[in-house]
């Protein structure tokens, strides 16, 4: 914890939560997006519809799920549908306003790799793969991405195109016949980024409190573009911080509370 | 027509070396007991299909049972990577396996097409995605009405599908509740289906008419295995053992530790051991 009274990760989650609106229908990726979406629901967006790919629509979990299919998601959902219905009617059908994704590797055009590090056929590291992300990235009206900055994570060239962002930039989506907006927002632990309207390259538009240009550049693998008029992200409010910390405390207790089975 | 059988017999009668087999369950209702029985019986050269291969596929691949894996997310959900699967793909240990990788949308559509008796599934997918370049089973078709280019993948038709469900009635009809995932499609797409259940009840007379019920004539065999989904969960019966998923990451990280764990917890155990594993996870929900 810095003297600011909150951690960079807390700032990231809170800043991400603020981007969501009460009337959004949000397809939630696991991990950082899940925390942000639920903080939004517990603060300024109580009626937001959160959808997890396990088929739970309009879920309101009291603790953050470890997986995308924890029982809590189903118990609190408006309805739970089968997985093919989830992807066909709700995602492909154009019902999702925001797809909220995390990334193992990200490039400056919002293309995401969660498949392999190294060559696909002879990978150095085999990552879990895309799951729902390849179609979330193209069928949701917009994509928000959240991840903590590292040079390994934010790279000039990703090893594999798991989910298509803006491709090579510019009108690449349009050229492939993709009519959704793609990545429109990137929230890291240091800054808020938006794509340049023409080139589609992510540009820093707001620095979190106490963060310098240099810190953003040093933890990013490409040469960072900064907007001319940079904002400072408002620090988390007391309510936002308390909501996030309570959620994480409840989550930790719940996940440890299952205890270790004698024979596992 | 469906038979109620001990799990050992149900697996022996329905699974063969070289089969294409799906042990389905989308985080919920994973058929762990059936997978462990398959491991004990030592099947080989299996083509393992599953949208979200997790611990049981890590275990079967680590035990050298698979020649190929077909999947869309090969991870320990919320925890990280599958280390036995990684060892097979990255290092060829215990032997190399063939990989066919899709997205969730691709596999969900392919199962649905299998259940519908179609040769392939057509959907709006894989646009700009690298998988289309590395998986020759991802192709495209042009809509004859609008000219839109759509993705096409072959339907999934397993020789046998294993699922876990909450309950069967005495006639052998099966009820699946909660996160129902892809189980109905996986059963109807397969030549044979084997279902493990938490319990058998007299009848389903008081059920809501729109629930997910698999009629008995769609199922080859049912085995009663309380707790048979552990460390996954059964909605209405017991919670997900999240601690066990976290623990698996350490067990699977080391080849010898993995072998010792499999020996003690799978090879030397039986389907009867599952009930005790979920005792502390039952709640009055």
Interface residues (C-beta under 8 A of the other chain):
Chain A: X30 X31 X53 X54 X55 X56 X65 X66 X67 X68 X69 X70 X71 X73 X74 X75 X80 X82 X83 X84 X86 X87 X88 X91 X92 X115 X120 X121 X123 X124 X125 X126 X127 X128 X129 X130 X131 X132 X133 X134 X135 X137 X138 X139 X160 X161 X162 X163 X164 X167 X172 X173 X176 X177 X178 X254 X255 X256 X258 X259 X260 X261 X262 X263 X264
Chain B: X26 X27 X28 X51 X52 X71 X72 X73 X74 X75 X77 X78 X79 X81 X82 X85 X86 X89 X90 X101 X103 X104 X105 X108 X109 X111 X112 X123 X124 X125 X126 X127 X128 X129 X130 X131 X134 X148 X149 X178 X179 X180 X181 X182 X184 X185 X212 X230 X231 X233 X235 X239 X240 X241 X242 X243 X244 X245 X246 X247 X248 X261 X264 X265 X269 X273 X276 X277 X278 X280 X281 X285
